């Protein structure tokens, strides 16, 4: 069987902070309330997304890797990760703020949870007026000072809180304290991991459970990077019809492409699958004389064996992700 560009059926997740923009802005189809996350491409256990188009319909990522190996993910990716797919791709809608949290490093996550760490990035697709993100500390902090602020409910006084607008991009390495604020809709690219340490959750009660959510303050203490860094936001420029660098990390590389005409893409030098996340407008991908349409809020996976394709559109933006 021949590989082709693949679409997956998203998994929608209730969140205490979720809104309805995944439905109203990204045209997702679901009936539940307070859906905060759309897991677009996932190999997380019990949350595996399945192919929805073509002959491979119903196949999971693990099934694809087992069947096609390096043709699907790339030779170096297969040698490194085996049958595990290395990335988790999401859209997130925060009606109210997420908990202030941190993710463990690869080493800590492996030791404690037998999991990958969770390095991730955000691309802001929509932000209401005065919407904010929390990213890192505003100054260098000692553990004792951090603990004191945590104890007396003044943690936000030592955190870097930034106003955001559409197009803002942030890389969130493991160890960096962070939170998505109210009124933010974003695309998230991360390692395949579901490990999050909640530090502070505004003392709110989940209507579904009638309880406050669990905090992980002790586990977080060993995971936090207490240093201050200058400039948390990713600076980038964007030219039409080319791959513009957003975030290139050891765990994934993300570019942004602004489409204003037909583009020919050549992936002969990339030993990896490629993922497209449409963040604005709509366009088509042509491969093997077939067209695959992609609208805002939709995702497409290009198997590694596909090295040549065309992008057809006049007014769209999409993220281009690979290892």
Backbone as CSV, one residue per row, in Angstrom:
resi,resn,N_x,N_y,N_z,CA_x,CA_y,CA_z,C_x,C_y,C_z
1,UNK,0.843,-1.195,0.000,0.000,0.000,0.000,0.884,1.254,0.000
2,UNK,0.456,2.246,-0.728,1.249,3.463,-0.901,0.843,4.530,0.108
3,UNK,1.836,5.220,0.667,1.559,6.307,1.599,1.138,7.575,0.853
4,UNK,0.357,8.404,1.528,-0.180,9.642,0.970,-0.384,10.625,2.125
5,UNK,-0.654,11.906,1.869,-0.909,12.854,2.961,-2.100,12.409,3.810
6,UNK,-1.930,12.448,5.129,-2.893,11.840,6.045,-3.569,12.876,6.937
7,UNK,-4.891,12.739,7.044,-5.664,13.505,8.018,-6.078,12.569,9.148
8,UNK,-6.186,13.128,10.347,-6.545,12.335,11.517,-7.803,12.899,12.171
9,UNK,-8.532,12.034,12.851,-9.722,12.449,13.577,-9.308,13.034,14.924
10,UNK,-9.601,14.314,15.196,-9.159,14.923,16.461,-9.832,14.297,17.673
11,UNK,-9.175,14.410,18.809,-9.744,14.012,20.099,-10.001,15.290,20.890
12,UNK,-11.250,15.486,21.311,-11.629,16.700,22.018,-11.651,16.447,23.517
13,UNK,-11.026,17.344,24.263,-10.869,17.146,25.707,-11.536,18.272,26.495
14,UNK,-12.406,17.876,27.428,-12.985,18.828,28.383,-11.878,19.389,29.269
15,UNK,-11.939,20.681,29.523,-11.037,21.319,30.466,-11.833,22.330,31.291
16,UNK,-11.491,22.467,32.530,-12.173,23.416,33.417,-12.115,24.834,32.853
17,UNK,-11.083,25.114,32.071,-10.854,26.449,31.524,-11.276,26.566,30.054
18,UNK,-11.849,25.510,29.476,-12.153,25.492,28.048,-13.323,26.379,27.666
19,UNK,-13.346,26.803,26.402,-14.417,27.646,25.886,-15.126,26.996,24.715
20,UNK,-15.446,27.812,23.690,-16.127,27.263,22.517,-15.494,27.691,21.198
21,UNK,-14.291,28.272,21.240,-13.661,28.770,20.012,-13.160,27.657,19.100
22,UNK,-12.892,26.481,19.650,-12.519,25.377,18.767,-13.668,25.078,17.807
23,UNK,-14.894,25.347,18.260,-16.077,25.151,17.424,-16.364,26.394,16.583
24,UNK,-16.394,27.565,17.209,-16.843,28.771,16.511,-15.783,29.372,15.595
25,UNK,-14.505,29.227,15.955,-13.424,29.794,15.139,-12.781,28.741,14.236
26,UNK,-12.546,27.546,14.789,-11.846,26.502,14.037,-12.782,25.463,13.419
27,UNK,-14.092,25.653,13.611,-15.097,24.803,12.953,-15.009,23.329,13.325
28,UNK,-14.614,23.055,14.576,-14.583,21.679,15.053,-16.012,21.186,15.325
29,UNK,-16.209,19.885,15.160,-17.541,19.305,15.299,-17.623,18.477,16.582
30,UNK,-18.297,19.020,17.587,-18.522,18.291,18.832,-19.726,18.919,19.538
31,UNK,-20.279,18.214,20.517,-21.473,18.680,21.208,-21.234,19.047,22.669
32,UNK,-20.061,18.698,23.215,-19.786,18.942,24.627,-19.503,20.427,24.881
33,UNK,-19.575,20.813,26.147,-19.228,22.167,26.558,-17.822,22.191,27.162
34,UNK,-17.235,23.382,27.206,-15.915,23.595,27.835,-14.846,22.670,27.254
35,UNK,-14.812,22.587,25.932,-13.744,21.826,25.271,-12.541,22.750,25.127
36,UNK,-11.457,22.377,25.794,-10.279,23.230,25.815,-9.189,22.821,24.844
37,UNK,-9.176,21.538,24.448,-8.086,21.050,23.608,-8.617,20.156,22.492
38,UNK,-8.058,20.331,21.325,-8.256,19.415,20.206,-6.917,18.767,19.919
39,UNK,-6.801,17.482,20.258,-5.573,16.741,19.990,-5.637,16.273,18.544
40,UNK,-4.835,16.903,17.706,-4.902,16.686,16.267,-4.142,15.431,15.829
41,UNK,-2.956,15.262,16.359,-2.120,14.107,16.026,-1.496,13.633,17.332
42,UNK,-1.913,12.451,17.787,-1.509,11.989,19.118,-1.223,10.503,19.143
43,UNK,-0.127,10.157,19.813,0.241,8.773,20.073,0.221,8.496,21.582
44,UNK,-0.378,9.421,22.357,-0.471,9.239,23.805,-1.395,8.056,24.100
45,UNK,-0.965,7.193,24.998,-1.739,5.997,25.324,-3.170,6.359,25.718
46,UNK,-4.128,5.642,25.153,-5.564,5.847,25.364,-6.083,7.129,24.726
47,UNK,-5.237,7.838,23.998,-5.650,9.045,23.274,-5.007,9.062,21.887
48,UNK,-5.085,7.921,21.195,-4.460,7.808,19.885,-5.418,8.275,18.792
49,UNK,-4.951,9.204,17.965,-5.761,9.663,16.837,-5.655,8.659,15.682
50,UNK,-6.716,8.588,14.872,-6.804,7.618,13.775,-6.963,8.338,12.443
51,UNK,-6.407,7.739,11.391,-6.519,8.286,10.035,-7.989,8.327,9.618
52,UNK,-8.392,9.415,8.950,-9.789,9.523,8.500,-9.931,9.570,6.978
53,UNK,-8.820,9.584,6.229,-8.939,9.675,4.773,-8.193,8.535,4.084
54,UNK,-8.746,8.081,2.967,-8.060,7.119,2.114,-8.040,5.693,2.617
55,UNK,-7.191,4.875,1.975,-7.133,3.432,2.237,-6.682,3.097,3.652
56,UNK,-5.971,4.010,4.312,-5.447,3.742,5.660,-6.388,4.239,6.762
57,UNK,-7.604,4.568,6.400,-8.596,5.048,7.368,-8.713,4.081,8.541
58,UNK,-8.701,4.649,9.763,-8.823,3.843,10.972,-7.504,3.386,11.564
59,UNK,-6.382,3.719,10.913,-5.066,3.289,11.391,-4.493,4.311,12.371
60,UNK,-3.879,3.823,13.451,-3.237,4.705,14.435,-1.819,5.029,13.984
61,UNK,-1.193,5.969,14.699,0.200,6.307,14.399,1.112,5.100,14.593
62,UNK,0.917,4.356,15.689,1.738,3.161,15.915,1.537,2.141,14.806
63,UNK,0.290,1.994,14.368,0.005,1.076,13.271,0.716,1.487,11.999
64,UNK,0.742,2.791,11.733,1.426,3.302,10.550,2.930,3.068,10.637
65,UNK,3.500,3.335,11.830,4.944,3.149,12.001,5.314,1.676,11.855
66,UNK,4.530,0.789,12.454,4.817,-0.648,12.361,4.739,-1.137,10.920
67,UNK,3.815,-0.588,10.161,3.631,-1.032,8.783,4.656,-0.425,7.832
68,UNK,4.953,0.876,7.998,5.767,1.579,7.007,7.146,1.997,7.517
69,UNK,7.358,1.939,8.809,8.654,2.231,9.433,9.216,3.565,8.944
70,UNK,10.446,3.574,8.425,11.110,4.829,8.067,10.446,5.533,6.889
71,UNK,9.700,4.820,6.069,8.965,5.479,4.992,7.929,6.448,5.553
72,UNK,7.443,6.141,6.732,6.439,7.005,7.362,7.081,8.133,8.156
73,UNK,8.032,7.815,9.037,8.569,8.845,9.942,9.954,9.360,9.558
74,UNK,10.684,8.635,8.728,12.058,9.003,8.403,13.036,8.037,9.052
75,UNK,14.164,7.789,8.402,15.130,6.805,8.880,15.680,7.157,10.259
76,UNK,16.152,8.397,10.425,16.752,8.781,11.709,15.704,8.818,12.813
77,UNK,14.477,9.251,12.475,13.395,9.283,13.469,13.067,7.859,13.917
78,UNK,12.990,6.934,12.971,12.667,5.543,13.317,13.773,4.917,14.164
79,UNK,15.013,5.234,13.826,16.143,4.696,14.600,16.141,5.235,16.021
80,UNK,15.669,6.452,16.214,15.658,7.081,17.539,14.449,6.681,18.373
81,UNK,13.272,6.640,17.752,12.024,6.486,18.513,11.318,5.147,18.307
82,UNK,11.778,4.355,17.344,11.123,3.065,17.116,9.670,3.249,16.734
83,UNK,8.784,2.530,17.417,7.355,2.588,17.099,6.610,3.704,17.822
84,UNK,7.325,4.567,18.538,6.701,5.689,19.242,6.751,6.944,18.370
85,UNK,5.612,7.598,18.201,5.584,8.849,17.450,6.017,9.978,18.382
86,UNK,6.957,10.832,17.977,7.616,11.742,18.935,6.878,13.038,19.252
87,UNK,5.840,13.410,18.489,5.203,14.711,18.703,3.711,14.574,19.013
88,UNK,3.219,15.556,19.751,1.795,15.703,20.050,1.384,17.088,19.556
89,UNK,0.370,17.128,18.701,-0.042,18.357,18.019,-1.447,18.738,18.493
90,UNK,-1.619,19.983,18.950,-2.892,20.405,19.552,-3.294,21.805,19.105
91,UNK,-4.609,22.067,19.208,-5.128,23.423,19.276,-5.720,23.598,20.672
92,UNK,-5.514,24.774,21.277,-5.956,25.036,22.650,-6.769,26.325,22.702
93,UNK,-7.924,26.256,23.374,-8.779,27.421,23.588,-8.940,27.654,25.085
94,UNK,-8.393,28.763,25.564,-8.465,29.102,26.989,-9.495,30.211,27.199
95,UNK,-10.672,29.845,27.691,-11.680,30.846,28.037,-11.303,31.547,29.336
96,UNK,-10.759,30.769,30.269,-10.204,31.299,31.515,-8.768,30.801,31.624
97,UNK,-7.968,31.323,32.559,-6.551,30.959,32.585,-6.308,29.484,32.912
98,UNK,-5.292,28.920,32.285,-4.814,27.593,32.683,-4.080,27.712,34.007
99,UNK,-3.878,26.588,34.674,-3.079,26.587,35.900,-1.660,27.050,35.585
100,UNK,-1.017,27.647,36.573,0.412,27.941,36.470,1.130,26.616,36.679
101,UNK,2.020,26.270,35.753,2.540,24.901,35.714,3.964,24.856,35.195
102,UNK,4.529,23.648,35.233,5.867,23.409,34.694,5.924,21.967,34.212
103,UNK,6.802,21.710,33.237,6.969,20.353,32.716,8.359,19.828,33.073
104,UNK,8.459,18.540,33.397,9.766,17.966,33.745,10.638,17.732,32.515
105,UNK,11.942,17.691,32.747,12.898,17.400,31.684,12.773,15.941,31.242
106,UNK,13.448,15.599,30.146,13.460,14.208,29.681,13.972,13.273,30.766
107,UNK,15.037,13.692,31.433,15.652,12.834,32.444,14.712,12.622,33.632
108,UNK,14.104,13.702,34.110,13.210,13.615,35.256,11.931,12.847,34.899
109,UNK,11.401,13.106,33.702,10.176,12.420,33.266,10.424,10.927,33.080
110,UNK,11.598,10.587,32.570,11.945,9.170,32.392,12.044,8.478,33.750
111,UNK,12.707,9.136,34.693,12.919,8.563,36.027,11.605,8.405,36.788
112,UNK,10.757,9.421,36.732,9.536,9.423,37.544,8.340,8.761,36.859
113,UNK,8.247,8.909,35.526,7.016,8.522,34.840,7.258,7.602,33.644
114,UNK,8.512,7.257,33.377,8.861,6.478,32.180,8.269,7.132,30.932
115,UNK,8.460,8.432,30.827,7.868,9.226,29.757,8.912,10.173,29.186
116,UNK,8.625,10.707,27.995,9.394,11.834,27.484,9.131,13.040,28.373
117,UNK,10.043,14.002,28.348,9.766,15.312,28.917,8.787,16.042,28.006
118,UNK,8.577,17.326,28.283,7.564,18.049,27.520,8.054,19.436,27.153
119,UNK,8.975,19.484,26.188,9.332,20.756,25.569,8.245,21.083,24.558
120,UNK,7.802,22.345,24.531,6.684,22.694,23.661,6.826,24.115,23.140
121,UNK,5.959,24.461,22.197,5.897,25.834,21.693,4.442,26.224,21.457
122,UNK,4.207,27.540,21.480,2.878,28.098,21.227,2.939,29.069,20.058
123,UNK,1.918,28.996,19.198,1.702,30.020,18.179,0.299,30.574,18.407
124,UNK,0.202,31.865,18.730,-1.075,32.480,19.069,-1.878,32.742,17.790
125,UNK,-3.052,32.110,17.690,-3.918,32.264,16.524,-4.930,33.385,16.713
126,UNK,-5.336,33.610,17.949,-6.285,34.666,18.261,-6.095,35.060,19.718
127,UNK,-6.174,36.349,19.998,-6.038,36.825,21.380,-7.010,37.973,21.597
128,UNK,-7.843,37.833,22.615,-8.754,38.922,22.955,-7.961,40.112,23.495
129,UNK,-8.595,41.256,23.546,-7.918,42.461,24.030,-7.375,42.246,25.437
130,UNK,-6.106,42.599,25.635,-5.406,42.474,26.919,-5.161,41.020,27.348
131,UNK,-5.270,40.081,26.420,-4.958,38.683,26.747,-3.484,38.550,27.101
132,UNK,-3.193,37.601,27.995,-1.832,37.457,28.519,-1.389,35.996,28.528
133,UNK,-0.073,35.843,28.558,0.568,34.555,28.832,1.551,34.751,29.975
134,UNK,1.749,33.703,30.751,2.815,33.690,31.757,3.942,32.832,31.213
135,UNK,5.131,33.417,31.157,6.289,32.691,30.620,7.520,33.040,31.449
136,UNK,7.938,32.155,32.344,9.167,32.333,33.098,9.043,33.333,34.244
137,UNK,10.202,33.640,34.823,10.274,34.575,35.952,10.670,35.964,35.462
138,UNK,10.201,36.991,36.176,10.531,38.364,35.805,11.941,38.745,36.259
139,UNK,12.467,38.031,37.260,13.840,38.191,37.730,14.315,36.839,38.255
140,UNK,15.627,36.705,38.447,16.132,35.461,39.013,15.567,35.270,40.418
141,UNK,15.164,34.042,40.706,14.502,33.746,41.972,15.232,32.604,42.676
142,UNK,15.345,32.707,43.992,15.861,31.598,44.781,14.689,30.704,45.201
143,UNK,14.985,29.461,45.481,13.937,28.515,45.857,13.138,29.002,47.064
144,UNK,13.835,29.578,48.029,13.175,30.023,49.244,12.189,31.158,48.957
145,UNK,12.607,32.091,48.107,11.725,33.199,47.752,10.514,32.720,46.963
146,UNK,10.753,31.781,46.050,9.651,31.194,45.284,8.652,30.529,46.228
147,UNK,9.149,29.753,47.172,8.278,29.044,48.110,7.462,30.018,48.946
148,UNK,8.085,31.123,49.353,7.372,32.125,50.152,6.222,32.744,49.360
149,UNK,6.476,33.078,48.106,5.414,33.650,47.264,4.316,32.618,47.009
150,UNK,4.704,31.373,46.833,3.718,30.315,46.619,2.831,30.161,47.850
151,UNK,3.450,30.204,49.011,2.713,30.007,50.265,1.716,31.126,50.552
152,UNK,2.096,32.370,50.199,1.196,33.477,50.547,0.325,33.945,49.375
153,UNK,0.307,33.168,48.286,-0.593,33.463,47.177,-0.182,34.614,46.297
154,UNK,1.101,34.961,46.296,1.584,36.089,45.491,2.542,35.637,44.393
155,UNK,2.372,34.400,43.915,3.301,33.843,42.931,3.388,34.701,41.672
156,UNK,2.246,35.257,41.253,2.262,36.029,40.003,3.141,37.274,40.085
157,UNK,3.461,37.720,41.291,4.312,38.911,41.443,5.738,38.685,40.948
158,UNK,6.178,37.431,40.869,7.554,37.152,40.443,7.612,36.500,39.064
159,UNK,6.473,36.439,38.385,6.419,35.805,37.069,6.386,36.851,35.957
160,UNK,6.872,36.451,34.797,6.850,37.325,33.626,5.495,37.159,32.938
161,UNK,4.674,38.211,32.993,3.335,38.188,32.409,3.344,39.106,31.195
162,UNK,3.033,38.556,30.012,3.172,39.306,28.775,1.853,39.399,28.022
163,UNK,1.527,40.604,27.559,0.381,40.797,26.675,0.705,40.133,25.330
164,UNK,-0.287,39.515,24.734,-0.039,38.831,23.465,-1.053,39.235,22.411
165,UNK,-0.625,39.122,21.164,-1.498,39.365,20.016,-1.315,38.220,19.021
166,UNK,-2.197,38.179,18.057,-2.151,37.160,17.011,-0.771,37.106,16.370
167,UNK,-0.234,35.898,16.223,1.073,35.712,15.602,2.225,35.589,16.579
168,UNK,2.011,35.963,17.844,3.078,35.825,18.837,3.434,34.350,19.023
169,UNK,4.721,34.087,19.219,5.229,32.723,19.319,6.164,32.605,20.514
170,UNK,6.018,31.515,21.248,6.840,31.271,22.434,7.316,29.821,22.446
171,UNK,8.581,29.642,22.764,9.111,28.307,23.027,9.141,28.108,24.534
172,UNK,8.614,26.979,24.979,8.523,26.676,26.411,9.363,25.434,26.699
173,UNK,10.652,25.603,27.031,11.465,24.430,27.362,11.043,23.855,28.712
174,UNK,11.386,22.613,28.940,11.096,22.016,30.241,11.764,22.849,31.328
175,UNK,11.085,22.946,32.465,11.613,23.730,33.575,11.095,25.147,33.636
176,UNK,10.503,25.644,32.542,10.033,27.029,32.520,8.592,27.099,33.031
177,UNK,8.377,27.828,34.102,7.028,28.033,34.634,6.225,28.819,33.600
178,UNK,4.968,28.410,33.365,4.195,29.042,32.308,2.699,28.828,32.519
179,UNK,1.895,29.604,31.788,0.443,29.428,31.775,-0.145,30.212,30.617
180,UNK,-1.144,29.627,29.980,-1.917,30.333,28.955,-3.009,31.123,29.663
181,UNK,-3.149,32.396,29.296,-4.150,33.243,29.935,-5.499,33.184,29.248
182,UNK,-6.480,33.844,29.857,-7.840,33.866,29.323,-7.888,34.583,27.980
183,UNK,-8.725,34.061,27.078,-8.948,34.715,25.796,-7.901,34.425,24.745
184,UNK,-7.160,33.329,24.903,-6.106,32.974,23.948,-6.459,31.665,23.244
185,UNK,-6.391,31.678,21.929,-6.536,30.489,21.087,-5.197,30.258,20.416
186,UNK,-4.636,29.069,20.564,-3.294,28.855,20.014,-3.086,27.445,19.491
187,UNK,-2.048,27.310,18.687,-1.547,26.017,18.232,-0.372,25.640,19.121
188,UNK,-0.339,24.375,19.532,0.737,23.901,20.402,1.404,22.688,19.772
189,UNK,2.720,22.745,19.727,3.535,21.611,19.269,4.386,21.180,20.443
190,UNK,4.398,19.887,20.759,5.134,19.426,21.922,5.633,18.003,21.721
191,UNK,6.554,17.596,22.587,6.926,16.200,22.638,5.724,15.359,23.061
192,UNK,5.734,14.099,22.685,4.662,13.193,23.101,4.796,12.918,24.589
193,UNK,4.027,13.659,25.359,4.051,13.536,26.813,2.765,14.129,27.364
194,UNK,2.256,13.562,28.426,1.066,14.111,29.073,1.367,14.421,30.538
195,UNK,2.637,14.784,30.823,3.080,15.044,32.189,3.131,16.548,32.446
196,UNK,2.290,17.018,33.338,2.258,18.424,33.736,2.223,18.510,35.252
197,UNK,3.046,19.383,35.830,3.009,19.644,37.264,2.290,20.972,37.494
198,UNK,1.088,20.924,38.086,0.367,22.146,38.430,0.946,22.749,39.703
199,UNK,1.207,24.055,39.637,1.780,24.766,40.775,0.713,25.586,41.497
200,UNK,-0.144,26.246,40.717,-1.189,27.086,41.307,-2.378,27.093,40.359
201,UNK,-3.597,26.959,40.920,-4.785,26.831,40.079,-5.901,27.781,40.512
202,UNK,-5.532,28.896,41.135,-6.477,29.962,41.481,-7.572,29.494,42.444
203,UNK,-7.318,28.404,43.143,-8.269,27.858,44.134,-9.651,27.577,43.548
204,UNK,-9.716,27.323,42.255,-11.025,27.111,41.638,-11.477,25.654,41.776
205,UNK,-12.794,25.488,41.682,-13.407,24.170,41.832,-13.956,23.727,40.477
206,UNK,-13.673,22.492,40.097,-14.173,21.931,38.853,-15.658,21.597,39.026
207,UNK,-16.502,22.170,38.174,-17.946,21.934,38.282,-18.296,20.471,38.081
208,UNK,-17.487,19.758,37.299,-17.783,18.346,37.035,-17.540,17.477,38.261
209,UNK,-16.480,17.789,38.996,-16.102,16.938,40.130,-16.487,17.540,41.473
210,UNK,-16.716,18.858,41.504,-17.008,19.534,42.767,-15.782,19.687,43.650
211,UNK,-14.598,19.460,43.065,-13.357,19.500,43.840,-12.334,20.411,43.170
212,UNK,-11.374,20.863,43.960,-10.221,21.554,43.396,-9.333,20.529,42.690
213,UNK,-8.636,20.970,41.657,-7.746,20.055,40.947,-6.457,19.836,41.738
214,UNK,-5.887,18.665,41.546,-4.669,18.293,42.268,-3.500,19.191,41.881
215,UNK,-2.727,19.597,42.879,-1.494,20.344,42.639,-0.300,19.420,42.825
216,UNK,0.828,19.821,42.224,2.037,18.983,42.267,3.231,19.836,42.683
217,UNK,3.056,20.614,43.754,4.072,21.603,44.128,5.395,20.972,44.522
218,UNK,5.370,19.814,45.174,6.618,19.155,45.568,7.357,18.606,44.351
219,UNK,6.619,17.954,43.455,7.245,17.432,42.241,7.795,18.573,41.388
220,UNK,7.077,19.688,41.372,7.488,20.822,40.540,8.789,21.443,41.017
221,UNK,9.026,21.434,42.325,10.192,22.116,42.883,11.490,21.650,42.227
222,UNK,11.618,20.354,41.997,12.838,19.825,41.389,12.879,20.012,39.878
223,UNK,11.750,20.401,39.304,11.679,20.537,37.847,11.893,21.964,37.366
224,UNK,11.722,22.946,38.253,11.701,24.358,37.855,13.106,24.905,37.584
225,UNK,13.206,25.667,36.504,14.398,26.472,36.214,14.134,27.857,36.798
226,UNK,14.863,28.234,37.852,14.612,29.488,38.568,15.344,30.684,37.956
227,UNK,16.040,30.485,36.861,16.764,31.584,36.227,15.810,32.524,35.492
228,UNK,16.292,33.744,35.280,15.560,34.720,34.471,16.230,34.811,33.115
229,UNK,15.424,34.887,32.068,15.964,34.978,30.714,15.448,36.252,30.048
230,UNK,16.288,36.865,29.260,15.920,38.102,28.582,15.185,37.771,27.282
231,UNK,13.962,38.214,27.172,13.210,38.032,25.932,12.668,36.624,25.766
232,UNK,11.487,36.364,26.292,10.895,35.028,26.195,10.198,34.801,24.857
233,UNK,9.727,35.868,24.251,9.012,35.728,22.977,9.979,35.461,21.837
234,UNK,9.565,34.621,20.903,10.375,34.309,19.727,10.201,35.409,18.683
235,UNK,11.296,36.024,18.290,11.252,37.044,17.242,11.436,36.376,15.886
236,UNK,10.632,36.780,14.917,10.761,36.191,13.583,10.256,37.175,12.541
237,UNK,10.666,36.957,11.311,10.153,37.734,10.184,9.464,36.766,9.226
238,UNK,8.578,37.294,8.404,7.819,36.412,7.519,7.767,36.985,6.110
239,UNK,8.261,36.199,5.161,8.175,36.526,3.738,7.211,35.544,3.081
240,UNK,6.582,35.968,2.005,5.588,35.120,1.348,6.220,33.902,0.677
241,UNK,5.518,32.771,0.762,5.760,31.577,-0.063,7.087,30.876,0.186
242,UNK,7.667,31.091,1.365,8.881,30.385,1.760,8.741,29.944,3.213
243,UNK,9.591,29.007,3.626,9.590,28.541,5.011,10.345,29.537,5.878
244,UNK,9.626,30.226,6.771,10.225,31.191,7.683,10.417,30.535,9.047
245,UNK,11.627,30.588,9.572,11.950,29.927,10.836,11.175,30.529,12.000
246,UNK,10.491,29.673,12.756,9.854,30.075,13.999,10.672,29.552,15.178
247,UNK,10.554,28.257,15.450,11.263,27.623,16.566,11.983,26.389,16.050
248,UNK,13.294,26.361,16.182,14.084,25.177,15.851,14.754,24.714,17.143
249,UNK,14.298,23.588,17.665,14.812,23.049,18.919,15.346,21.641,18.666
250,UNK,15.970,21.011,19.657,16.409,19.617,19.475,15.245,18.641,19.333
251,UNK,14.018,19.084,19.623,12.872,18.175,19.678,11.937,18.322,18.499
252,UNK,11.926,19.460,17.857,11.132,19.705,16.652,11.584,21.016,16.032
253,UNK,11.280,21.147,14.749,11.553,22.381,14.020,10.232,22.872,13.432
254,UNK,9.901,24.133,13.700,8.655,24.702,13.208,8.940,25.962,12.410
255,UNK,8.403,25.997,11.189,8.463,27.172,10.328,7.041,27.666,10.095
256,UNK,6.923,28.888,9.587,5.619,29.396,9.173,5.704,29.793,7.706
257,UNK,4.653,29.448,6.973,4.588,29.756,5.543,3.337,30.579,5.270
258,UNK,3.535,31.739,4.640,2.419,32.582,4.206,2.220,32.362,2.715
259,UNK,1.068,31.835,2.372,0.802,31.432,0.988,0.082,32.553,0.238
260,UNK,0.678,33.003,-0.883,-0.005,33.981,-1.733,-0.016,33.554,-3.200
261,UNK,0.603,32.388,-3.475,0.603,31.838,-4.834,0.939,30.350,-4.743
262,UNK,0.963,29.688,-5.859,1.312,28.263,-5.877,2.786,28.071,-5.510
263,UNK,3.048,27.081,-4.639,4.409,26.803,-4.158,4.741,25.342,-4.416
264,UNK,5.963,25.084,-4.863,6.463,23.712,-4.951,7.376,23.455,-3.760
265,UNK,7.095,22.395,-3.003,7.906,22.046,-1.836,8.760,20.825,-2.142
266,UNK,10.025,20.903,-1.745,10.973,19.814,-1.936,11.524,19.407,-0.575
267,UNK,11.193,18.184,-0.125,11.631,17.691,1.179,12.713,16.616,1.066
268,UNK,13.443,16.638,-0.041,14.462,15.606,-0.270,15.602,15.680,0.748
269,UNK,15.808,16.836,1.368,16.886,16.978,2.349,16.398,16.817,3.791
270,UNK,15.109,16.497,3.973,14.545,16.336,5.309,14.249,14.859,5.561
271,UNK,14.920,14.280,6.549,14.729,12.863,6.896,13.699,12.761,8.015
272,UNK,12.457,13.146,7.698,11.415,13.210,8.715,10.053,13.340,8.034
273,UNK,9.011,12.942,8.737,7.661,13.332,8.362,7.558,14.853,8.471
274,UNK,6.526,15.433,7.861,6.251,16.871,7.970,4.772,17.029,8.315
275,UNK,4.475,17.945,9.228,3.090,18.219,9.615,2.743,19.650,9.246
276,UNK,1.569,19.826,8.634,1.041,21.152,8.343,-0.116,21.434,9.316
277,UNK,-0.075,22.601,9.951,-1.189,23.087,10.772,-1.661,24.400,10.166
278,UNK,-2.871,24.429,9.655,-3.381,25.657,9.052,-3.842,26.602,10.160
279,UNK,-3.252,27.786,10.216,-3.570,28.752,11.274,-4.296,29.988,10.743
280,UNK,-4.477,30.050,9.427,-5.190,31.188,8.845,-5.585,30.836,7.412
281,UNK,-6.842,31.117,7.050,-7.277,30.910,5.674,-7.442,29.453,5.304
282,UNK,-7.179,29.151,4.019,-7.320,27.789,3.507,-6.424,27.620,2.289
283,UNK,-5.988,26.388,2.058,-5.160,26.087,0.887,-5.315,24.611,0.540
284,UNK,-4.694,24.202,-0.548,-4.730,22.800,-0.963,-3.316,22.274,-1.134
285,UNK,-3.160,20.986,-0.866,-1.901,20.280,-1.106,-2.139,19.311,-2.262
286,UNK,-1.297,19.396,-3.283,-1.422,18.478,-4.415,-0.292,17.456,-4.375
287,UNK,-0.657,16.187,-4.363,0.323,15.099,-4.421,-0.255,13.955,-5.237
288,UNK,0.536,13.443,-6.163,0.138,12.288,-6.974,-1.207,12.538,-7.661
289,UNK,-1.359,13.752,-8.185,-2.552,14.166,-8.925,-3.827,14.168,-8.084
290,UNK,-3.674,14.245,-6.772,-4.820,14.350,-5.877,-4.683,15.611,-5.023
291,UNK,-5.826,16.201,-4.667,-5.832,17.416,-3.865,-6.304,17.113,-2.454
292,UNK,-5.623,17.710,-1.458,-5.978,17.577,-0.042,-6.203,18.989,0.485
293,UNK,-7.457,19.301,0.823,-7.762,20.657,1.269,-7.484,20.807,2.758
294,UNK,-7.068,22.008,3.126,-6.736,22.295,4.525,-7.247,23.686,4.869
295,UNK,-8.127,23.763,5.868,-8.695,25.027,6.320,-8.172,25.342,7.723
296,UNK,-8.382,26.580,8.160,-7.954,26.967,9.498,-8.441,25.949,10.525
297,UNK,-7.534,25.525,11.394,-7.877,24.542,12.416,-7.732,23.102,11.968
298,UNK,-7.235,22.875,10.754,-7.036,21.506,10.265,-5.550,21.189,10.144
299,UNK,-5.249,19.898,10.177,-3.868,19.415,10.236,-3.681,18.293,9.218
300,UNK,-2.507,18.252,8.621,-2.186,17.228,7.621,-0.786,16.713,7.878
301,UNK,-0.607,15.390,7.839,0.712,14.787,8.028,1.234,14.267,6.686
302,UNK,2.429,14.713,6.326,3.087,14.295,5.093,4.120,13.220,5.450
303,UNK,3.918,11.955,5.067,4.903,10.910,5.377,6.272,11.228,4.789
304,UNK,7.302,10.706,5.434,8.681,11.011,5.049,9.006,10.619,3.608
305,UNK,8.364,9.582,3.112,8.673,9.092,1.765,8.220,10.079,0.683
306,UNK,7.323,10.992,1.037,6.856,12.002,0.079,7.830,13.185,0.088
307,UNK,8.479,13.409,-1.028,9.516,14.444,-1.086,9.137,15.648,-1.947
308,UNK,8.130,15.501,-2.800,7.730,16.592,-3.673,6.220,16.769,-3.609
309,UNK,5.764,18.012,-3.441,4.336,18.304,-3.510,4.144,19.779,-3.818
310,UNK,2.892,20.139,-4.080,2.587,21.530,-4.388,1.573,22.077,-3.385
311,UNK,1.750,23.354,-3.053,0.812,24.084,-2.209,0.059,25.051,-3.112
312,UNK,-1.271,25.011,-3.058,-2.092,25.854,-3.923,-2.995,26.727,-3.053
313,UNK,-2.810,28.039,-3.158,-3.621,28.949,-2.368,-3.200,30.376,-2.625
314,UNK,-4.011,31.318,-2.163,-3.700,32.732,-2.379,-3.733,33.557,-1.097
315,UNK,-4.244,32.968,-0.004,-4.352,33.742,1.232,-4.463,32.799,2.425
316,UNK,-3.330,32.298,2.881,-3.331,31.346,4.002,-1.996,31.402,4.726
317,UNK,-2.021,30.924,5.974,-0.791,30.728,6.735,-0.850,29.346,7.365
318,UNK,0.289,28.655,7.357,0.331,27.373,8.052,1.692,27.136,8.685
319,UNK,1.677,26.353,9.764,2.910,25.944,10.409,3.407,24.674,9.731
320,UNK,4.699,24.609,9.529,5.373,23.465,8.897,6.300,22.869,9.946
321,UNK,6.026,21.646,10.358,6.696,21.043,11.525,7.372,19.738,11.112
322,UNK,8.608,19.566,11.551,9.297,18.295,11.310,10.396,18.117,12.355
323,UNK,11.022,16.948,12.374,12.135,16.713,13.280,13.449,17.052,12.581
